[in-house]
């Protein structure tokens, strides 16, 4: 199906930049030479990773849209060459368990001698550095992984617990048949910094070690250079591509006539509850369930949304303003909107990742969902994110969703209700107050300026 061109979504509030985690000081310095992202040094091993996540208040970016583990790894697969860098697609735990990264596989694919692509690249965490070819072969046989490090599992687990999208980029510092000097593990302290004194003592005891370390350093620099460029490329990935069923894209549609502060706080609360990396505010052209057109025209409502949602609280994901429904002729059917959206963003297709799109809806509208155009198709493509609207109560909405689950075929309906305070959105009362000549509570200064400048809702007219 051909996708008609449309105006690009407008970013109202950008998400904070990605944050890089390097276990070793050498890795951090190499990354800073080539990479452009903020970076912290964690120290080596899983305990150091957990300590770094526990000190989130000290991060240079408090709410990064993506966290990336960047550093060196050893090769377990003969097809992996020293100096290459890979965006890891899978963290292997053992022969039967794994965790997939939040980001779609990017970077060079691994190919077999026959030219067949192997992917996604997987990494396994070892408890201690794997130094010899025999140990690497055993680990490869038991896990099927292509790379080994000492932090990947801890990093993935901590990022998931923190609700953060994550990625792992590893440069290959030692090949499958390259033994590491046995002295190497003792050369790094708990902060990830090199113990120069120990290195010099070890070289004095075994002079041949100097040449081995020089060769390892050259390979490591090349690997980190490539890993740094690949990690930087992740920073260019739009926030919408970080969305998945674990951290869905949130659609917030409606007339927004006018949008008020409760709309903005509702969106912020829903994004936090769902851990959404990106939200789309989408004013409707024509609500098919309402007989009359919106009192304010489309461009005025877009301008008011721009003013209302650009001031959303910090620490959320990216917030965009979409013209998709405004620019489409006819009623603003949500199912058509999501179908068009999926044509542009196929990675969110429910056939690949069920629940990757959620649409924000009040409990009053949810009770009437069967009146919506092709409602069954809609719920197959995207799941509601339901908020209680008075006079509904939480208990009442829970009972309704349980009943709906029993006859609709959507057994997960009870999970659609968000744990947020009840929301009363009263745009009708706001319009009436403006027509009476007063400024109602709940309108941001920016929205009020748009209303005044455009003379909306009877502003400035005869009272």
LINUR-V775141 format. One record per residue. N is the residue number from 1. RES is the residue in one letter. SS is DSSP state (H for helix, E for strand, L for the rest). PHI is phi in degrees with one decimal (NA if undefined). OMEGA is omega in degrees with one decimal (NA if undefined). Layout:
N;RES;SS;PHI;OMEGA
N;RES;SS;PHI;OMEGA
This chain:
1;X;L;NA;-179.9
2;X;L;-73.1;-178.9
3;X;L;-101.6;-179.4
4;X;L;-70.6;178.4
5;X;L;-67.6;175.5
6;X;L;-150.7;-179.5
7;X;L;-61.7;-179.8
8;X;L;-64.8;175.6
9;X;L;-61.1;179.4
10;X;E;-96.4;179.3
11;X;E;-81.1;179.6
12;X;E;-85.8;-179.5
13;X;E;-143.5;-178.5
14;X;L;-78.6;172.9
15;X;L;-74.3;177.5
16;X;E;-70.3;-174.0
17;X;L;-70.1;174.4
18;X;L;-64.3;177.6
19;X;E;-125.7;-179.2
20;X;E;-96.7;174.3
21;X;E;-114.1;174.6
22;X;E;-114.5;179.0
23;X;L;-64.5;-173.3
24;X;L;-113.4;176.6
25;X;H;-61.8;176.3
26;X;H;-59.7;-179.8
27;X;H;-65.6;179.2
28;X;H;-62.5;-178.6
29;X;H;-65.4;177.6
30;X;H;-65.6;179.5
31;X;H;-64.5;-178.1
32;X;H;-65.4;177.3
33;X;H;-70.6;-174.2
34;X;H;-113.5;-175.2
35;X;L;-90.9;-174.8
36;X;L;-123.5;-177.3
37;X;L;-99.9;172.7
38;X;E;-63.7;-171.7
39;X;E;-143.5;173.8
40;X;E;-127.2;174.0
41;X;E;-99.3;-176.2
42;X;L;-95.5;-164.7
43;X;L;95.9;-175.0
44;X;L;-82.5;172.2
45;X;L;92.8;-175.1
46;X;H;-64.8;-179.8
47;X;H;-63.6;179.1
48;X;H;-66.6;176.9
49;X;H;-62.3;-179.7
50;X;H;-64.0;177.5
51;X;H;-64.7;-179.8
52;X;H;-63.0;178.4
53;X;H;-71.9;177.9
54;X;H;-70.5;-179.6
55;X;L;-104.8;-176.8
56;X;H;-59.4;179.5
57;X;H;-60.6;-178.6
58;X;H;-95.2;-179.7
59;X;L;-65.7;176.2
60;X;L;-67.9;174.2
61;X;L;-128.6;-172.3
62;X;L;-72.2;-176.1
63;X;L;-129.6;-178.1
64;X;E;-63.8;178.1
65;X;L;-73.5;-178.1
66;X;L;-156.8;171.5
67;X;E;-112.9;-173.6
68;X;E;-127.8;172.7
69;X;E;-86.0;-176.3
70;X;E;-126.6;177.8
71;X;E;175.2;-176.2
72;X;E;-93.9;175.2
73;X;E;-142.7;174.4
74;X;E;-98.1;179.2
75;X;E;-82.9;171.7
76;X;L;-109.3;-175.4
77;X;L;-111.0;179.5
78;X;L;-60.1;179.8
79;X;L;-79.1;-179.6
80;X;L;-94.4;-176.2
81;X;L;-96.4;174.9
82;X;L;-60.9;179.8
83;X;L;95.8;176.4
84;X;L;-71.1;173.6
85;X;E;-131.1;-175.9
86;X;E;-135.9;166.2
87;X;E;-86.3;-174.8
88;X;E;-70.8;178.6
89;X;L;-102.4;-173.0
90;X;E;-152.1;174.0
91;X;E;-103.1;-178.4
92;X;E;-85.1;176.1
93;X;L;-94.5;174.0
94;X;L;-155.6;-175.0
95;X;L;-69.1;-174.7
96;X;L;-123.0;-175.8
97;X;L;-127.4;179.6
98;X;E;-159.9;175.8
99;X;E;-132.4;179.3
100;X;E;-89.6;-178.8
101;X;L;-69.2;-178.4
102;X;L;-71.7;-173.3
103;X;L;-106.0;175.6
104;X;L;-56.8;-176.9
105;X;L;-57.4;178.1
106;X;L;-134.9;177.6
107;X;L;103.2;-175.1
108;X;L;-65.4;176.5
109;X;L;-84.6;175.1
110;X;E;-88.6;-179.3
111;X;E;-118.3;176.1
112;X;L;-79.7;178.4
113;X;L;-60.7;-179.6
114;X;L;-84.5;178.8
115;X;L;89.6;178.4
116;X;L;-79.5;179.0
117;X;E;-78.8;177.4
118;X;E;-117.3;-179.6
119;X;L;-172.3;-4.8
120;X;L;-74.6;176.9
121;X;L;-62.2;-179.9
122;X;E;-118.3;179.0
123;X;E;-129.0;176.2
124;X;E;-121.8;178.7
125;X;E;-91.1;173.9
126;X;L;-99.9;-178.7
127;X;L;-69.7;178.1
128;X;L;-135.5;178.4
129;X;L;-53.6;179.9
130;X;L;-93.5;-167.0
131;X;L;-99.7;-170.8
132;X;L;-123.3;-175.1
133;X;H;-63.6;-178.8
134;X;H;-65.0;178.9
135;X;H;-66.1;178.1
136;X;H;-64.2;-179.8
137;X;H;-63.1;179.3
138;X;H;-64.6;-179.5
139;X;H;-66.9;177.2
140;X;H;-62.0;-178.4
141;X;H;-66.8;-175.3
142;X;H;-84.2;-174.5
143;X;H;-120.0;-174.9
144;X;L;75.4;-177.9
145;X;L;-75.6;176.8
146;X;L;-96.3;-176.4
147;X;E;-131.6;175.3
148;X;E;-135.8;171.8
149;X;E;-142.7;-179.6
150;X;L;-122.2;-177.0
151;X;L;-134.8;-166.4
152;X;H;-60.3;-177.4
153;X;H;-65.1;179.7
154;X;H;-61.9;-179.8
155;X;H;-63.9;-179.4
156;X;H;-60.7;-178.5
157;X;H;-65.5;179.8
158;X;H;-66.2;179.8
159;X;H;-64.4;178.2
160;X;H;-62.7;-179.9
161;X;H;-63.1;179.7
162;X;L;-83.4;-179.6
163;X;L;74.1;-175.8
164;X;L;-105.9;169.4
165;X;L;-65.7;-173.1
166;X;E;-145.1;177.6
167;X;E;-148.7;176.9
168;X;E;-128.8;176.1
169;X;E;-122.2;-177.5
170;X;E;-125.4;169.9
171;X;E;-96.5;-175.1
172;X;E;-89.1;-178.2
173;X;E;-93.2;179.2
174;X;E;-142.6;-177.0
175;X;L;-79.2;-175.5
176;X;L;-62.8;-179.2
177;X;L;-105.5;-177.6
178;X;L;-97.4;176.4
179;X;L;-72.6;174.2
180;X;L;-90.5;176.8
181;X;L;-55.5;-176.8
182;X;L;-63.6;-179.4
183;X;L;-77.7;-170.0
184;X;H;-56.5;-177.7
185;X;H;-57.0;-179.5
186;X;H;-82.2;-176.2
187;X;H;-86.1;-176.0
188;X;E;-121.1;178.6
189;X;L;-88.6;-175.6
190;X;L;-65.8;178.2
191;X;L;-88.8;-179.0
192;X;L;90.9;-178.3
193;X;L;-94.6;-177.2
194;X;E;-75.2;175.8
195;X;L;-88.6;-173.7
196;X;H;-58.3;-179.4
197;X;H;-58.6;180.0
198;X;H;-65.6;178.4
199;X;H;-61.7;-178.4
200;X;H;-64.8;178.5
201;X;H;-63.6;-178.6
202;X;H;-64.5;178.3
203;X;H;-66.3;178.3
204;X;H;-62.3;179.7
205;X;H;-74.9;-177.7
206;X;L;-136.7;-173.9
207;X;L;-56.3;180.0
208;X;L;-63.1;180.0
209;X;H;-62.3;-177.9
210;X;H;-58.6;179.7
211;X;H;-67.9;178.8
212;X;H;-63.9;179.6
213;X;H;-68.5;178.7
214;X;H;-63.9;178.6
215;X;H;-65.3;178.9
216;X;H;-64.6;179.9
217;X;H;-64.5;178.4
218;X;H;-62.3;179.3
219;X;H;-63.6;-178.4
220;X;H;-67.6;178.6
221;X;H;-64.1;178.1
222;X;H;-63.2;-179.7
223;X;H;-64.6;-179.0
224;X;H;-70.3;176.2
225;X;H;-60.4;-179.3
226;X;H;-68.0;178.1
227;X;H;-64.9;-179.7
228;X;H;-64.4;178.7
229;X;H;-64.0;-179.3
230;X;H;-68.0;177.3
231;X;H;-64.7;178.1
232;X;H;-62.0;178.2
233;X;H;-62.8;177.7
234;X;H;-63.7;-179.6
235;X;H;-65.4;-178.9
236;X;L;-87.6;179.9
237;X;L;-70.7;179.8
238;X;L;-60.4;-178.6
239;X;H;-56.8;-178.2
240;X;H;-64.3;178.8
241;X;H;-78.6;174.9
242;X;H;-87.2;-177.3
243;X;L;-76.4;179.5
244;X;L;-160.5;177.9
245;X;L;-62.9;177.7
246;X;L;-73.8;179.1
247;X;L;-140.4;-168.2
248;X;L;-76.3;166.5
249;X;E;-75.8;-178.3
250;X;E;-112.0;175.8
251;X;E;-100.3;179.1
252;X;E;-124.8;-179.3
253;X;E;-104.7;178.8
254;X;E;153.6;179.1
255;X;L;-74.6;-177.7
256;X;L;49.6;-169.0
257;X;L;-133.3;2.4
258;X;L;-97.9;171.2
259;X;L;-75.2;179.9
260;X;L;-126.7;-171.2
261;X;H;-62.8;178.3
262;X;H;-68.0;172.9
263;X;H;-58.7;-176.3
264;X;H;-66.5;-180.0
265;X;H;-70.3;175.5
266;X;H;-62.5;179.4
267;X;H;-61.0;179.5
268;X;H;-61.3;179.8
269;X;H;-64.2;179.7
270;X;H;-67.6;178.7
271;X;H;-62.8;178.7
272;X;H;-67.3;-178.1
273;X;H;-63.1;-177.5
274;X;H;-93.6;-175.2
275;X;L;57.4;-174.4
276;X;L;-78.0;176.5
277;X;L;-71.2;-173.8
278;X;E;-152.7;175.1
279;X;E;-131.7;177.1
280;X;E;-113.9;170.8
281;X;E;-89.4;-170.4
282;X;E;-134.1;177.0
283;X;E;-62.9;179.1
284;X;L;-82.7;173.2
285;X;L;-76.2;-179.8
286;X;L;-138.9;175.6
287;X;L;-75.2;-174.7
288;X;L;-67.4;179.8
289;X;L;-96.2;177.3
290;X;L;-119.1;-174.5
291;X;L;-74.0;-173.4
292;X;L;-98.2;173.0
293;X;L;-71.2;176.6
294;X;L;-59.7;179.4
295;X;L;-56.9;178.9
296;X;L;-95.0;-178.3
297;X;L;-73.7;-172.6
298;X;H;-61.1;-176.7
299;X;H;-65.7;177.5
300;X;H;-66.0;-179.7
301;X;H;-69.5;173.7
302;X;H;-61.5;-179.8
303;X;H;-64.2;178.9
304;X;H;-68.7;176.4
305;X;H;-63.7;178.0
306;X;H;-58.3;179.8
307;X;H;-71.0;-174.4
308;X;H;-73.1;-170.7
309;X;H;-95.3;176.1
310;X;L;-66.3;179.5
311;X;L;-95.2;179.0
312;X;L;-62.2;-177.3
313;X;L;-58.9;175.4
314;X;L;-69.6;176.4
315;X;L;87.7;175.0
316;X;L;-90.7;171.1
317;X;L;-83.1;-179.6
318;X;E;-81.5;176.1
319;X;E;-117.7;-178.6
320;X;E;-117.6;174.3
321;X;E;-112.6;-175.4
322;X;L;-111.8;175.2
323;X;L;-96.5;-169.3
324;X;H;-55.2;-178.6
325;X;H;-77.1;178.8
326;X;H;-60.1;-175.4
327;X;H;-84.3;-179.0
328;X;L;-91.9;179.6
329;X;L;-75.2;176.8
330;X;L;86.8;-178.7
331;X;L;-61.5;-177.7
332;X;L;-89.3;178.4
333;X;L;-75.7;-176.8
334;X;H;-62.4;-178.5
335;X;H;-63.8;177.1
336;X;H;-66.4;179.1
337;X;H;-60.0;-177.2
338;X;H;-70.4;176.4
339;X;H;-62.6;177.4
340;X;H;-63.8;-179.2
341;X;H;-64.3;-179.9
342;X;H;-66.9;175.2
343;X;H;-62.1;-178.4
344;X;H;-88.5;-177.0
345;X;L;-134.0;-174.1
346;X;H;-64.8;179.5
347;X;H;-67.5;178.4
348;X;H;-95.2;-179.1
349;X;L;-57.3;-179.0
350;X;L;-63.2;175.8
351;X;L;-67.0;178.2
352;X;L;-93.1;-173.1
353;X;L;-148.6;-177.6
354;X;L;-59.3;177.4
355;X;L;86.8;-178.4
356;X;L;-75.7;175.7
357;X;E;-121.5;173.7
358;X;E;-122.8;174.7
359;X;E;-119.4;-174.5
360;X;E;-78.5;-174.8
361;X;E;-148.7;175.7
362;X;E;-77.2;-177.2
363;X;H;-64.4;177.8
364;X;H;-64.7;178.0
365;X;H;-69.4;180.0
366;X;H;-63.8;178.6
367;X;H;-64.9;178.3
368;X;L;-103.3;-172.4
369;X;H;-60.3;-177.4
370;X;H;-74.7;173.0
371;X;H;-88.1;-177.5
372;X;L;-72.4;179.9
373;X;L;-61.1;178.1
374;X;L;49.2;-172.9
375;X;H;-61.5;-179.2
376;X;H;-67.3;175.9
377;X;H;-62.6;179.3
378;X;H;-59.0;-177.3
379;X;H;-71.3;174.2
380;X;H;-75.2;-177.4
381;X;H;-85.4;-176.1
382;X;L;-150.7;-179.6
383;X;E;-96.7;175.1
384;X;E;-67.7;167.4
385;X;E;-120.1;-166.7
386;X;E;-93.6;173.3
387;X;E;-120.1;-178.7
388;X;L;-73.4;174.4
389;X;L;-119.7;177.4
390;X;L;-56.6;9.8
391;X;L;-84.3;175.0
392;X;L;-59.4;171.5
393;X;L;-117.3;179.9
394;X;H;-60.3;-179.6
395;X;H;-61.3;179.7
396;X;H;-66.4;179.3
397;X;H;-69.1;177.3
398;X;H;-59.4;180.0
399;X;H;-65.6;178.9
400;X;H;-61.9;-177.7
401;X;H;-64.9;177.0
402;X;H;-65.3;177.5
403;X;H;-65.4;179.0
404;X;H;-59.8;179.5
405;X;H;-61.0;-176.0
406;X;H;-71.0;-176.6
407;X;H;-118.0;-172.7
408;X;H;-90.3;-173.5
409;X;L;92.1;178.3
410;X;L;-108.2;-173.2
411;X;L;-65.8;-177.4
412;X;L;-87.7;-175.8
413;X;H;-52.5;179.3
414;X;H;-59.0;-179.3
415;X;H;-80.3;-177.5
416;X;H;-75.5;-176.9
417;X;E;-76.4;178.8
418;X;L;-84.0;178.8
419;X;L;-86.6;-178.9
420;X;L;-127.9;176.7
421;X;L;-61.6;176.6
422;X;L;-55.8;-174.5
423;X;L;-120.1;175.3
424;X;L;-115.3;-179.1
425;X;L;-101.0;-169.1
426;X;L;-119.6;179.5
427;X;H;-63.5;-180.0
428;X;H;-61.5;179.5
429;X;H;-66.0;178.8
430;X;H;-64.4;179.3
431;X;H;-62.5;-179.9
432;X;H;-65.3;179.5
433;X;H;-64.7;178.6
434;X;H;-62.7;179.6
435;X;H;-62.7;177.8
436;X;L;-81.1;176.6
437;X;L;98.1;-180.0
438;X;L;-119.7;173.9
439;X;L;-96.3;-177.3
440;X;L;-73.7;174.3
441;X;L;-66.6;172.6
442;X;L;95.4;176.4
443;X;L;-104.4;176.8
444;X;L;-68.7;178.8
445;X;H;-58.1;-178.7
446;X;H;-64.2;178.4
447;X;H;-66.1;179.2
448;X;H;-62.6;177.9
449;X;H;-63.0;178.2
450;X;H;-64.7;179.4
451;X;H;-62.6;-178.8
452;X;H;-67.1;-176.3
453;X;H;-65.8;-176.5
454;X;H;-98.5;-179.0
455;X;L;62.4;-175.3
456;X;H;-81.0;172.3
457;X;H;58.5;179.1
458;X;H;85.1;178.7
459;X;L;-62.0;176.4
460;X;L;79.1;179.9
461;X;L;-87.0;176.9
462;X;L;-68.5;-178.1
463;X;L;-95.3;NA
